[in-house]
Amino acid sequence: MTVLGYYPGCSLSGAAREYDLSLRAVAARLETELREVPDWVCCGATSAHAIDHNAAFCLAADTLLKAHRAGLQHVLAPCAMCFSRLAAATRELRNNSSLARQVALGLGDEAPRLAQVQAINLLTWLEGFPAGVLEKHVVRPLKGLKVACYYGCLLLRPPRVTGAVQVEAPRKMEAIVARLGAQGVRWSMATECCGAGFSLTDKTVVLRQGRRIYGAARAAGADLMVLACPMCHSNLDMRQSEFAAGEAPLPVLYLTQLIGLAWGLSSEELGVRGHFVPVEPELSAALARG
């Protein structure tokens, strides 16, 4: 059993509970123990980083320090926003000695210890498994299923923080989908913003972006969309009845849910029934066509 640090963050502990459920189910099959960072705090991916730069880094650094004290060298942050904040904090603490000293003083520790933990995202974790590992668990091949892989803003950007090589035309998620037997479509909105936090302040932005993303996925022939960000899922799943009213529904799944479905895990284990757009009817129909 491999031990991996785990930072669920606020979203996976609440509104995106189905992401947490599916991730834990997939990790168990991959013989990975997700060891939660003790007493973690919010990563600051709210208004904190816009209001007080140093305070926001203190939030992320506090979690990194707690992970270090728990003996965790790598921490999986499945939420794209959480990953961005933790990875950015590590980078800046390594490159900005003055800031590192200030943050360390605030946390009551030594500066060098703050940047010893590396945050990783879902794609980095999954692509680390050699060929055959994901495939051997497949009991429901997704042959014929066309998938629009949606990366959004923060999973890959900025590359100096994320370490991503292919930012404008990524194919990492498509490669994982292919290992399940499905086909990733080529489409134009894979890395565009979903509207993010405007969901609360200006819903028209979210509806406009959601409509564009939905339309591009449909035009590319996608049967469903997969992603790895709770905010993106909320905007594209919950708001779909508004920006695509009266049109064919497009299920929006977390990548871990699609993996779990291919592996024969139940809807209850994966939290699939918690979505606003029904998943199983569309998925079954698409597989039947394939």
Backbone as CSV, one residue per row, in Angstrom:
resi,resn,N_x,N_y,N_z,CA_x,CA_y,CA_z,C_x,C_y,C_z
1,MET,0.844,-1.193,0.000,0.000,0.000,0.000,0.881,1.245,0.000
2,THR,0.664,2.113,-0.982,1.393,3.368,-1.084,0.670,4.446,-0.285
3,VAL,1.421,5.252,0.441,0.837,6.347,1.220,1.052,7.662,0.481
4,LEU,-0.016,8.431,0.310,0.055,9.716,-0.371,-0.673,10.752,0.469
5,GLY,-0.040,11.892,0.694,-0.705,12.965,1.411,-1.938,13.424,0.650
6,TYR,-2.952,13.850,1.390,-4.214,14.221,0.752,-4.739,15.519,1.349
7,TYR,-5.021,16.460,0.473,-5.600,17.735,0.873,-6.963,17.888,0.185
8,PRO,-8.055,17.550,0.858,-9.379,17.659,0.230,-9.829,19.092,0.029
9,GLY,-9.377,19.990,0.894,-9.802,21.375,0.777,-11.278,21.537,1.101
10,CYS,-11.730,22.779,1.054,-13.106,23.082,1.446,-14.139,22.439,0.523
11,SER,-13.878,22.437,-0.789,-14.874,21.949,-1.752,-15.135,20.457,-1.613
12,LEU,-14.085,19.657,-1.567,-14.270,18.212,-1.496,-14.801,17.765,-0.142
13,SER,-14.739,18.657,0.833,-15.307,18.352,2.144,-16.764,18.782,2.229
14,GLY,-17.244,19.460,1.184,-18.609,19.964,1.219,-19.358,19.784,-0.081
15,ALA,-19.401,20.844,-0.896,-20.225,20.849,-2.109,-19.780,19.819,-3.141
16,ALA,-18.497,19.481,-3.161,-17.983,18.506,-4.139,-17.696,17.163,-3.474
17,ARG,-18.567,16.769,-2.587,-18.382,15.520,-1.850,-18.266,14.324,-2.780
18,GLU,-18.967,14.359,-3.922,-18.924,13.231,-4.854,-17.525,13.071,-5.465
19,TYR,-16.797,14.167,-5.594,-15.415,14.098,-6.082,-14.560,13.352,-5.056
20,ASP,-14.740,13.687,-3.793,-14.003,13.021,-2.720,-14.330,11.529,-2.674
21,LEU,-15.606,11.198,-2.776,-16.021,9.791,-2.740,-15.379,8.995,-3.873
22,SER,-15.461,9.531,-5.088,-14.931,8.811,-6.249,-13.419,8.703,-6.200
23,LEU,-12.757,9.744,-5.709,-11.302,9.715,-5.599,-10.855,8.651,-4.596
24,ARG,-11.511,8.592,-3.459,-11.162,7.601,-2.448,-11.407,6.184,-2.964
25,ALA,-12.486,6.004,-3.732,-12.796,4.677,-4.280,-11.746,4.248,-5.297
26,VAL,-11.329,5.176,-6.150,-10.307,4.881,-7.150,-8.961,4.618,-6.469
27,ALA,-8.610,5.430,-5.475,-7.343,5.259,-4.761,-7.276,3.893,-4.080
28,ALA,-8.398,3.448,-3.532,-8.420,2.143,-2.859,-8.111,1.024,-3.843
29,ARG,-8.664,1.111,-5.055,-8.385,0.103,-6.081,-6.922,0.145,-6.515
30,LEU,-6.330,1.326,-6.434,-4.932,1.497,-6.842,-3.979,1.280,-5.663
31,GLU,-4.519,0.757,-4.590,-3.734,0.438,-3.394,-2.944,1.641,-2.906
32,THR,-3.643,2.767,-2.873,-3.054,4.009,-2.392,-3.837,4.495,-1.182
33,GLU,-3.153,4.689,-0.079,-3.780,5.250,1.113,-3.679,6.763,1.051
34,LEU,-4.823,7.413,1.015,-4.842,8.869,1.028,-4.823,9.326,2.480
35,ARG,-3.670,9.836,2.902,-3.521,10.252,4.294,-3.737,11.760,4.388
36,GLU,-4.869,12.136,4.954,-5.247,13.532,5.010,-4.272,14.342,5.865
37,VAL,-3.926,15.526,5.366,-3.056,16.421,6.118,-3.755,16.784,7.427
38,PRO,-3.114,16.561,8.576,-3.759,16.844,9.859,-4.113,18.331,10.019
39,ASP,-5.340,18.580,10.422,-5.768,19.932,10.778,-5.507,20.943,9.665
40,TRP,-5.746,20.541,8.405,-5.529,21.458,7.292,-6.484,22.653,7.378
41,VAL,-6.123,23.725,6.705,-6.971,24.918,6.668,-7.244,25.284,5.209
42,CYS,-8.140,26.219,5.008,-8.458,26.698,3.656,-7.186,27.151,2.948
43,CYS,-7.102,26.887,1.654,-5.891,27.205,0.885,-5.793,28.678,0.523
44,GLY,-6.880,29.416,0.711,-6.867,30.834,0.360,-7.415,31.132,-1.017
45,ALA,-7.999,30.133,-1.668,-8.517,30.326,-3.031,-9.890,30.983,-3.009
46,THR,-10.067,31.904,-2.110,-11.292,32.709,-2.069,-10.856,34.132,-2.394
47,SER,-11.179,35.050,-1.543,-10.731,36.437,-1.788,-9.421,36.738,-1.077
48,ALA,-8.906,35.778,-0.320,-7.725,36.037,0.515,-6.527,36.515,-0.298
49,HIS,-6.243,35.832,-1.422,-5.045,36.188,-2.180,-5.176,37.540,-2.878
50,ALA,-6.394,38.024,-3.042,-6.595,39.328,-3.669,-6.545,40.459,-2.638
51,ILE,-6.792,40.118,-1.379,-6.848,41.131,-0.327,-5.509,41.288,0.387
52,ASP,-4.883,40.169,0.742,-3.625,40.211,1.472,-2.732,39.086,0.978
53,HIS,-1.751,39.431,0.145,-0.882,38.451,-0.491,-0.178,37.563,0.538
54,ASN,0.412,38.164,1.549,1.158,37.394,2.542,0.252,36.510,3.385
55,ALA,-0.925,37.023,3.728,-1.866,36.225,4.523,-2.324,35.000,3.749
56,ALA,-2.536,35.183,2.445,-2.957,34.056,1.621,-1.878,32.980,1.579
57,PHE,-0.619,33.411,1.476,0.463,32.434,1.456,0.642,31.770,2.813
58,CYS,0.288,32.477,3.866,0.342,31.861,5.201,-0.648,30.702,5.294
59,LEU,-1.819,30.860,4.677,-2.812,29.790,4.698,-2.272,28.539,4.017
60,ALA,-1.720,28.727,2.809,-1.173,27.588,2.073,0.047,27.013,2.775
61,ALA,0.916,27.889,3.266,2.138,27.436,3.934,1.823,26.677,5.212
62,ASP,0.770,27.065,5.895,0.373,26.373,7.118,0.050,24.910,6.820
63,THR,-0.667,24.663,5.737,-0.989,23.289,5.358,0.264,22.530,4.924
64,LEU,1.132,23.198,4.169,2.370,22.551,3.735,3.233,22.169,4.940
65,LEU,3.287,23.046,5.918,4.075,22.770,7.117,3.486,21.601,7.907
66,LYS,2.168,21.563,8.014,1.516,20.461,8.722,1.755,19.137,8.004
67,ALA,1.770,19.180,6.669,2.068,17.973,5.899,3.495,17.514,6.175
68,HIS,4.425,18.469,6.219,5.826,18.143,6.493,5.968,17.513,7.873
69,ARG,5.310,18.077,8.855,5.377,17.547,10.218,4.786,16.144,10.319
70,ALA,3.844,15.846,9.415,3.221,14.520,9.396,4.035,13.518,8.582
71,GLY,5.180,13.963,8.033,6.034,13.073,7.263,5.582,12.856,5.834
72,LEU,4.789,13.784,5.302,4.262,13.659,3.939,5.101,14.510,2.987
73,GLN,5.678,13.883,1.965,6.518,14.608,1.005,5.717,15.120,-0.181
74,HIS,4.690,14.385,-0.569,3.823,14.785,-1.675,2.378,14.834,-1.176
75,VAL,1.664,15.843,-1.600,0.271,16.005,-1.198,-0.597,16.150,-2.438
76,LEU,-1.556,15.252,-2.584,-2.499,15.318,-3.696,-3.575,16.350,-3.374
77,ALA,-3.678,17.366,-4.226,-4.713,18.387,-4.102,-5.612,18.270,-5.334
78,PRO,-6.682,17.474,-5.263,-7.504,17.206,-6.452,-8.256,18.415,-6.989
79,CYS,-8.544,19.388,-6.136,-9.197,20.611,-6.604,-8.167,21.461,-7.332
80,ALA,-8.474,21.892,-8.537,-7.520,22.665,-9.337,-7.147,23.978,-8.656
81,MET,-8.095,24.591,-7.975,-7.810,25.852,-7.296,-6.888,25.624,-6.106
82,CYS,-7.166,24.578,-5.328,-6.313,24.265,-4.183,-4.902,23.912,-4.638
83,PHE,-4.809,23.118,-5.694,-3.502,22.764,-6.234,-2.731,24.006,-6.639
84,SER,-3.399,24.933,-7.294,-2.760,26.162,-7.745,-2.201,26.959,-6.575
85,ARG,-2.991,27.103,-5.505,-2.550,27.880,-4.356,-1.390,27.208,-3.631
86,LEU,-1.459,25.892,-3.437,-0.386,25.187,-2.737,0.899,25.182,-3.562
87,ALA,0.770,24.926,-4.871,1.948,24.892,-5.737,2.577,26.274,-5.847
88,ALA,1.743,27.306,-5.934,2.258,28.674,-6.016,2.979,29.052,-4.721
89,ALA,2.429,28.611,-3.603,3.060,28.910,-2.317,4.431,28.252,-2.223
90,THR,4.519,26.991,-2.615,5.807,26.294,-2.582,6.835,27.013,-3.450
91,ARG,6.413,27.388,-4.647,7.343,28.056,-5.572,7.818,29.390,-5.012
92,GLU,6.892,30.197,-4.493,7.286,31.520,-4.020,8.107,31.429,-2.734
93,LEU,7.794,30.468,-1.887,8.567,30.308,-0.663,9.995,29.864,-0.957
94,ARG,10.166,29.120,-2.058,11.506,28.695,-2.457,12.289,29.826,-3.106
95,ASN,11.589,30.714,-3.792,12.267,31.755,-4.566,12.323,33.113,-3.881
96,ASN,11.528,33.281,-2.832,11.454,34.571,-2.156,11.815,34.367,-0.683
97,SER,13.088,34.498,-0.379,13.565,34.219,0.976,12.987,35.191,2.000
98,SER,12.752,36.422,1.584,12.181,37.409,2.496,10.765,37.019,2.906
99,LEU,9.964,36.648,1.916,8.598,36.216,2.200,8.613,34.946,3.048
100,ALA,9.505,34.025,2.722,9.593,32.770,3.466,9.865,33.034,4.944
101,ARG,10.750,34.006,5.221,11.057,34.332,6.619,9.854,34.950,7.323
102,GLN,9.122,35.813,6.611,7.947,36.441,7.213,6.872,35.401,7.530
103,VAL,6.632,34.521,6.572,5.608,33.492,6.765,6.030,32.538,7.876
104,ALA,7.300,32.148,7.889,7.798,31.245,8.923,7.646,31.871,10.300
105,LEU,7.915,33.181,10.400,7.764,33.883,11.669,6.306,33.845,12.128
106,GLY,5.400,34.035,11.157,3.978,34.007,11.487,3.494,32.642,11.936
107,LEU,4.128,31.592,11.401,3.711,30.223,11.724,4.539,29.618,12.850
108,GLY,5.543,30.346,13.287,6.355,29.849,14.384,7.228,28.681,14.010
109,ASP,7.822,28.732,12.829,8.695,27.641,12.391,9.857,28.199,11.589
110,GLU,10.670,27.292,11.036,11.826,27.700,10.256,11.466,27.772,8.777
111,ALA,11.951,28.791,8.104,11.613,29.009,6.698,11.920,27.816,5.790
112,PRO,13.091,27.159,5.915,13.396,26.056,4.989,12.388,24.908,5.037
113,ARG,11.703,24.747,6.170,10.772,23.622,6.289,9.462,23.858,5.535
114,LEU,9.169,25.109,5.210,7.869,25.440,4.626,7.713,24.950,3.193
115,ALA,8.812,24.829,2.464,8.728,24.517,1.028,9.250,23.125,0.695
116,GLN,9.207,22.212,1.652,9.727,20.872,1.418,8.664,19.895,0.922
117,VAL,7.415,20.319,0.923,6.316,19.465,0.474,5.892,19.885,-0.929
118,GLN,5.681,18.904,-1.805,5.284,19.174,-3.188,3.817,18.819,-3.394
119,ALA,3.018,19.791,-3.816,1.618,19.524,-4.157,1.546,18.956,-5.570
120,ILE,0.691,17.965,-5.778,0.482,17.403,-7.110,-1.014,17.403,-7.412
121,ASN,-1.347,17.476,-8.690,-2.765,17.441,-9.055,-3.177,16.038,-9.496
122,LEU,-4.442,15.881,-9.808,-4.981,14.566,-10.134,-4.307,13.948,-11.352
123,LEU,-4.046,14.759,-12.380,-3.461,14.230,-13.611,-2.045,13.712,-13.374
124,THR,-1.270,14.461,-12.613,0.096,14.046,-12.314,0.106,12.719,-11.568
125,TRP,-0.810,12.583,-10.619,-0.896,11.335,-9.850,-1.266,10.154,-10.748
126,LEU,-2.292,10.318,-11.558,-2.782,9.210,-12.377,-1.806,8.813,-13.476
127,GLU,-1.169,9.791,-14.097,-0.255,9.454,-15.175,1.019,8.802,-14.647
128,GLY,1.206,8.840,-13.346,2.364,8.196,-12.745,2.266,6.688,-12.677
129,PHE,1.058,6.155,-12.890,0.892,4.703,-12.884,1.293,4.139,-14.248
130,PRO,2.131,3.135,-14.267,2.616,2.599,-15.547,1.513,1.977,-16.383
131,ALA,1.798,1.771,-17.646,0.848,1.159,-18.577,0.355,-0.168,-18.041
132,GLY,-0.929,-0.354,-18.113,-1.528,-1.608,-17.679,-2.196,-1.545,-16.320
133,VAL,-1.785,-0.609,-15.475,-2.332,-0.540,-14.121,-3.779,-0.061,-14.131
134,LEU,-4.059,1.028,-14.836,-5.439,1.499,-14.922,-6.289,0.545,-15.748
135,GLU,-5.699,0.021,-16.790,-6.434,-0.832,-17.724,-6.891,-2.152,-17.095
136,LYS,-6.109,-2.698,-16.187,-6.417,-4.030,-15.666,-7.687,-4.059,-14.820
137,HIS,-8.135,-2.891,-14.361,-9.334,-2.827,-13.531,-10.605,-2.628,-14.355
138,VAL,-10.458,-2.381,-15.659,-11.621,-2.073,-16.492,-12.492,-3.311,-16.687
139,VAL,-13.755,-3.217,-16.284,-14.724,-4.299,-16.494,-15.879,-3.818,-17.380
140,ARG,-15.938,-2.529,-17.605,-16.969,-1.933,-18.463,-16.261,-1.025,-19.465
141,PRO,-15.666,-1.611,-20.488,-14.905,-0.811,-21.458,-15.751,0.319,-22.041
142,LEU,-15.172,1.467,-22.169,-15.892,2.637,-22.645,-15.732,2.832,-24.145
143,LYS,-15.613,1.728,-24.867,-15.429,1.774,-26.309,-16.584,2.500,-26.987
144,GLY,-16.236,3.423,-27.852,-17.242,4.189,-28.582,-17.666,5.465,-27.883
145,LEU,-17.257,5.634,-26.630,-17.633,6.828,-25.881,-16.724,7.990,-26.265
146,LYS,-17.317,9.105,-26.621,-16.562,10.297,-26.992,-16.617,11.302,-25.851
147,VAL,-15.437,11.695,-25.401,-15.319,12.501,-24.189,-14.645,13.844,-24.480
148,ALA,-15.253,14.921,-23.988,-14.634,16.239,-24.050,-13.894,16.454,-22.736
149,CYS,-12.568,16.456,-22.789,-11.743,16.645,-21.593,-11.574,18.144,-21.352
150,TYR,-12.034,18.600,-20.196,-12.034,20.024,-19.899,-11.023,20.319,-18.786
151,TYR,-10.009,21.122,-19.110,-8.941,21.443,-18.168,-9.209,22.731,-17.386
152,GLY,-9.916,23.666,-18.005,-10.173,24.927,-17.343,-8.919,25.774,-17.185
153,CYS,-8.949,26.698,-16.223,-7.874,27.686,-16.084,-6.658,27.223,-15.305
154,LEU,-6.891,26.580,-14.156,-5.827,26.459,-13.162,-5.133,25.103,-13.095
155,LEU,-5.630,24.121,-13.786,-4.994,22.809,-13.737,-3.619,22.837,-14.399
156,LEU,-3.462,23.694,-15.406,-2.210,23.770,-16.165,-1.528,25.130,-16.067
157,ARG,-2.244,26.162,-15.722,-1.715,27.513,-15.744,-1.523,28.071,-14.338
158,PRO,-0.532,28.976,-14.186,0.568,29.265,-15.123,1.601,28.150,-15.091
159,PRO,2.219,27.827,-16.220,3.142,26.686,-16.280,4.329,26.793,-15.337
160,ARG,4.740,28.018,-14.998,5.871,28.164,-14.072,5.500,27.656,-12.678
161,VAL,4.202,27.594,-12.395,3.721,27.076,-11.111,3.335,25.610,-11.215
162,THR,2.595,25.268,-12.260,2.076,23.906,-12.396,3.108,22.924,-12.932
163,GLY,4.095,23.441,-13.670,5.079,22.558,-14.291,4.584,21.938,-15.578
164,ALA,3.404,22.345,-16.050,2.843,21.782,-17.272,3.673,22.171,-18.488
165,VAL,3.837,21.240,-19.418,4.598,21.479,-20.643,3.652,21.873,-21.771
166,GLN,2.577,21.116,-21.935,1.578,21.424,-22.956,0.431,22.177,-22.289
167,VAL,0.394,23.464,-22.518,-0.611,24.295,-21.859,-1.763,24.647,-22.798
168,GLU,-1.455,24.954,-24.038,-2.490,25.381,-24.983,-3.210,24.209,-25.639
169,ALA,-2.507,23.108,-25.823,-3.129,21.928,-26.452,-2.774,20.678,-25.651
170,PRO,-3.240,20.602,-24.419,-2.890,19.463,-23.557,-3.581,18.180,-24.000
171,ARG,-2.958,17.041,-23.680,-3.558,15.738,-24.007,-3.413,14.743,-22.852
172,LYS,-3.029,15.221,-21.689,-2.843,14.306,-20.561,-4.139,13.606,-20.160
173,MET,-5.215,14.366,-20.065,-6.483,13.783,-19.667,-6.988,12.830,-20.743
174,GLU,-6.780,13.206,-21.990,-7.196,12.334,-23.097,-6.467,10.990,-23.045
175,ALA,-5.193,11.017,-22.661,-4.416,9.778,-22.569,-4.979,8.864,-21.488
176,ILE,-5.415,9.446,-20.382,-6.017,8.650,-19.305,-7.353,8.084,-19.752
177,VAL,-8.149,8.902,-20.419,-9.454,8.458,-20.933,-9.273,7.310,-21.921
178,ALA,-8.246,7.403,-22.761,-7.987,6.351,-23.744,-7.653,5.022,-23.073
179,ARG,-7.040,5.083,-21.899,-6.700,3.851,-21.175,-7.945,3.143,-20.655
180,LEU,-9.072,3.847,-20.688,-10.352,3.246,-20.291,-11.132,2.744,-21.491
181,GLY,-10.605,3.016,-22.689,-11.272,2.576,-23.909,-12.048,3.667,-24.617
182,ALA,-12.145,4.849,-24.016,-12.905,5.950,-24.609,-12.016,6.793,-25.514
183,GLN,-12.634,7.724,-26.205,-11.913,8.586,-27.145,-12.090,10.048,-26.757
184,GLY,-10.988,10.751,-26.565,-11.060,12.182,-26.295,-11.219,12.949,-27.588
185,VAL,-12.221,13.824,-27.653,-12.476,14.587,-28.872,-11.547,15.797,-28.947
186,ARG,-11.324,16.282,-30.143,-10.606,17.533,-30.358,-11.641,18.649,-30.352
187,TRP,-11.463,19.623,-29.467,-12.438,20.717,-29.410,-11.758,22.002,-28.983
188,SER,-12.463,23.112,-29.083,-11.842,24.428,-28.972,-11.863,25.053,-27.587
189,MET,-12.582,24.468,-26.630,-12.775,25.137,-25.342,-12.140,24.399,-24.164
190,ALA,-11.228,23.500,-24.433,-10.675,22.643,-23.384,-9.973,23.414,-22.272
191,THR,-9.381,24.543,-22.589,-8.628,25.288,-21.575,-9.213,26.676,-21.308
192,GLU,-10.435,26.907,-21.760,-11.076,28.208,-21.527,-11.698,28.269,-20.128
193,CYS,-11.862,29.460,-19.609,-12.441,29.656,-18.280,-13.951,29.391,-18.302
194,CYS,-14.452,28.820,-17.223,-15.885,28.519,-17.121,-16.667,29.696,-16.543
195,GLY,-15.960,30.731,-16.114,-16.609,31.846,-15.431,-16.258,31.886,-13.962
196,ALA,-15.779,30.742,-13.459,-15.259,30.613,-12.093,-16.137,31.292,-11.050
197,GLY,-15.537,32.148,-10.217,-16.251,32.741,-9.089,-17.333,33.734,-9.463
198,PHE,-17.482,34.068,-10.731,-18.553,34.968,-11.143,-19.930,34.352,-10.937
199,SER,-19.958,33.086,-10.571,-21.226,32.413,-10.322,-22.050,33.154,-9.279
200,LEU,-21.373,33.819,-8.347,-22.067,34.540,-7.283,-22.201,36.033,-7.571
201,THR,-21.253,36.602,-8.298,-21.264,38.052,-8.501,-21.859,38.507,-9.830
202,ASP,-21.749,37.680,-10.854,-22.300,38.045,-12.169,-22.608,36.758,-12.933
203,LYS,-23.759,36.211,-12.689,-24.125,34.908,-13.255,-24.150,34.924,-14.774
204,THR,-24.367,36.088,-15.382,-24.433,36.150,-16.841,-23.108,35.721,-17.471
205,VAL,-21.991,36.000,-16.791,-20.677,35.583,-17.295,-20.598,34.063,-17.330
206,VAL,-21.053,33.429,-16.265,-21.026,31.969,-16.171,-21.929,31.344,-17.222
207,LEU,-23.109,31.908,-17.403,-24.039,31.357,-18.389,-23.486,31.508,-19.805
208,ARG,-22.865,32.633,-20.089,-22.284,32.842,-21.415,-21.152,31.849,-21.679
209,GLN,-20.255,31.708,-20.706,-19.143,30.780,-20.868,-19.626,29.333,-20.891
210,GLY,-20.573,29.024,-20.045,-21.115,27.667,-20.025,-21.738,27.292,-21.357
211,ARG,-22.447,28.235,-21.935,-23.078,28.006,-23.239,-22.026,27.742,-24.313
212,ARG,-20.935,28.506,-24.296,-19.870,28.332,-25.290,-19.190,26.967,-25.123
213,ILE,-18.920,26.590,-23.882,-18.254,25.312,-23.613,-19.163,24.149,-23.998
214,TYR,-20.413,24.231,-23.599,-21.394,23.192,-23.950,-21.518,23.061,-25.463
215,GLY,-21.659,24.201,-26.141,-21.832,24.173,-27.593,-20.632,23.578,-28.313
216,ALA,-19.427,23.905,-27.848,-18.217,23.380,-28.483,-18.090,21.875,-28.271
217,ALA,-18.429,21.412,-27.075,-18.367,19.973,-26.790,-19.378,19.207,-27.634
218,ARG,-20.570,19.763,-27.747,-21.606,19.124,-28.568,-21.198,19.120,-30.044
219,ALA,-20.657,20.218,-30.517,-20.237,20.322,-31.916,-19.125,19.334,-32.238
220,ALA,-18.323,18.990,-31.240,-17.230,18.030,-31.439,-17.703,16.590,-31.335
221,GLY,-18.986,16.405,-31.035,-19.548,15.062,-30.970,-19.389,14.379,-29.626
222,ALA,-19.105,15.140,-28.582,-18.889,14.541,-27.260,-20.186,14.003,-26.668
223,ASP,-20.070,12.854,-26.000,-21.200,12.266,-25.273,-21.263,12.782,-23.850
224,LEU,-20.131,13.204,-23.328,-20.059,13.752,-21.976,-18.770,14.543,-21.813
225,MET,-18.653,15.212,-20.683,-17.483,16.013,-20.382,-16.859,15.511,-19.079
226,VAL,-15.530,15.500,-19.007,-14.857,15.154,-17.760,-13.933,16.302,-17.364
227,LEU,-13.749,16.474,-16.051,-12.932,17.572,-15.552,-12.369,17.216,-14.183
228,ALA,-11.624,18.160,-13.609,-10.996,17.911,-12.306,-11.011,19.174,-11.457
229,CYS,-12.131,19.902,-11.489,-12.249,21.130,-10.712,-13.673,21.275,-10.188
230,PRO,-13.872,21.390,-8.878,-15.218,21.537,-8.312,-15.964,22.769,-8.806
231,MET,-15.264,23.904,-8.957,-15.935,25.103,-9.422,-16.413,24.935,-10.862
232,CYS,-15.574,24.357,-11.720,-15.966,24.102,-13.105,-17.163,23.160,-13.151
233,HIS,-17.130,22.128,-12.302,-18.241,21.169,-12.289,-19.534,21.852,-11.866
234,SER,-19.445,22.670,-10.853,-20.631,23.378,-10.382,-21.224,24.248,-11.479
235,ASN,-20.382,25.005,-12.163,-20.869,25.910,-13.199,-21.429,25.182,-14.411
236,LEU,-20.797,24.071,-14.800,-21.209,23.380,-16.026,-22.305,22.347,-15.794
237,ASP,-22.416,21.838,-14.599,-23.465,20.860,-14.287,-24.710,21.562,-13.743
238,MET,-24.556,22.309,-12.688,-25.702,22.949,-12.028,-26.376,23.988,-12.919
239,ARG,-25.595,24.727,-13.686,-26.149,25.809,-14.511,-26.591,25.356,-15.899
240,GLN,-26.394,24.099,-16.221,-26.694,23.648,-17.582,-28.163,23.797,-17.948
241,SER,-29.044,23.647,-16.961,-30.475,23.806,-17.239,-30.813,25.235,-17.642
242,GLU,-29.919,26.170,-17.334,-30.143,27.567,-17.708,-29.507,27.905,-19.048
243,PHE,-28.227,27.512,-19.241,-27.573,27.920,-20.490,-27.834,26.966,-21.650
244,ALA,-28.456,25.808,-21.397,-28.790,24.883,-22.489,-30.206,24.359,-22.321
245,ALA,-31.096,25.231,-21.885,-32.486,24.841,-21.630,-33.137,24.274,-22.888
246,GLY,-33.766,23.111,-22.739,-34.489,22.490,-23.850,-33.624,21.703,-24.809
247,GLU,-32.305,21.690,-24.607,-31.404,20.957,-25.485,-30.949,19.650,-24.835
248,ALA,-30.304,18.806,-25.627,-29.861,17.507,-25.124,-28.888,17.691,-23.969
249,PRO,-29.108,16.995,-22.856,-28.208,17.146,-21.704,-26.824,16.569,-21.989
250,LEU,-25.819,17.178,-21.400,-24.441,16.717,-21.535,-23.903,16.427,-20.135
251,PRO,-23.816,15.154,-19.747,-23.320,14.829,-18.407,-21.914,15.387,-18.181
252,VAL,-21.678,15.856,-16.962,-20.377,16.408,-16.585,-19.859,15.597,-15.398
253,LEU,-18.783,14.844,-15.621,-18.243,13.958,-14.594,-16.860,14.401,-14.154
254,TYR,-16.535,14.101,-12.916,-15.144,14.191,-12.499,-14.410,13.018,-13.146
255,LEU,-13.152,13.223,-13.466,-12.373,12.166,-14.111,-12.369,10.893,-13.267
256,THR,-12.325,11.041,-11.969,-12.337,9.870,-11.087,-13.649,9.103,-11.188
257,GLN,-14.739,9.800,-11.458,-16.020,9.111,-11.624,-16.043,8.287,-12.905
258,LEU,-15.494,8.850,-13.985,-15.446,8.108,-15.241,-14.576,6.862,-15.081
259,ILE,-13.451,7.004,-14.406,-12.582,5.853,-14.155,-13.335,4.796,-13.359
260,GLY,-14.013,5.236,-12.298,-14.757,4.302,-11.459,-15.857,3.582,-12.207
261,LEU,-16.553,4.276,-13.096,-17.615,3.643,-13.888,-17.028,2.584,-14.818
262,ALA,-15.880,2.883,-15.412,-15.220,1.900,-16.279,-14.755,0.693,-15.478
263,TRP,-14.455,0.897,-14.213,-13.994,-0.186,-13.349,-15.133,-0.960,-12.707
264,GLY,-16.363,-0.551,-12.987,-17.508,-1.278,-12.451,-17.902,-0.879,-11.044
265,LEU,-17.401,0.247,-10.559,-17.804,0.716,-9.234,-19.237,1.242,-9.301
266,SER,-19.951,1.151,-8.200,-21.358,1.531,-8.189,-21.548,3.044,-8.189
267,SER,-22.748,3.462,-8.585,-23.080,4.885,-8.586,-22.987,5.464,-7.182
268,GLU,-23.338,4.651,-6.177,-23.279,5.108,-4.793,-21.833,5.347,-4.364
269,GLU,-20.938,4.456,-4.753,-19.527,4.610,-4.399,-18.916,5.855,-5.027
270,LEU,-19.434,6.246,-6.182,-18.856,7.343,-6.954,-19.616,8.660,-6.802
271,GLY,-20.768,8.613,-6.148,-21.542,9.835,-5.972,-22.144,10.371,-7.252
272,VAL,-22.308,9.517,-8.241,-22.780,9.960,-9.555,-24.206,10.513,-9.508
273,ARG,-25.015,9.993,-8.621,-26.412,10.427,-8.583,-26.603,11.796,-7.945
274,GLY,-25.526,12.388,-7.506,-25.619,13.712,-6.909,-25.547,14.840,-7.917
275,HIS,-25.378,14.516,-9.198,-25.273,15.547,-10.230,-26.645,16.068,-10.651
276,PHE,-26.667,17.270,-11.175,-27.905,17.833,-11.682,-28.265,17.224,-13.037
277,VAL,-27.274,17.020,-13.899,-27.501,16.370,-15.193,-27.320,14.866,-15.001
278,PRO,-28.350,14.062,-15.253,-28.244,12.609,-15.067,-27.096,12.023,-15.885
279,VAL,-26.407,11.060,-15.311,-25.226,10.482,-15.950,-25.513,9.154,-16.621
280,GLU,-26.047,8.220,-15.885,-26.190,6.848,-16.375,-27.013,6.720,-17.656
281,PRO,-28.170,7.391,-17.794,-28.940,7.232,-19.051,-28.139,7.607,-20.286
282,GLU,-27.444,8.747,-20.220,-26.669,9.213,-21.369,-25.460,8.317,-21.614
283,LEU,-24.821,7.887,-20.533,-23.633,7.032,-20.659,-24.014,5.693,-21.280
284,SER,-25.076,5.081,-20.786,-25.503,3.789,-21.310,-25.902,3.886,-22.775
285,ALA,-26.602,4.972,-23.120,-27.030,5.156,-24.515,-25.828,5.327,-25.428
286,ALA,-24.839,6.083,-24.979,-23.629,6.297,-25.788,-22.856,5.016,-25.985
287,LEU,-22.732,4.217,-24.928,-22.008,2.944,-25.042,-22.748,1.966,-25.939
288,ALA,-24.077,2.032,-25.916,-24.872,1.149,-26.791,-24.660,1.493,-28.253
289,ARG,-24.517,2.803,-28.532,-24.261,3.222,-29.905,-22.875,2.781,-30.371
290,GLY,-21.915,2.766,-29.402,-20.551,2.389,-29.747,-20.414,0.921,-30.039
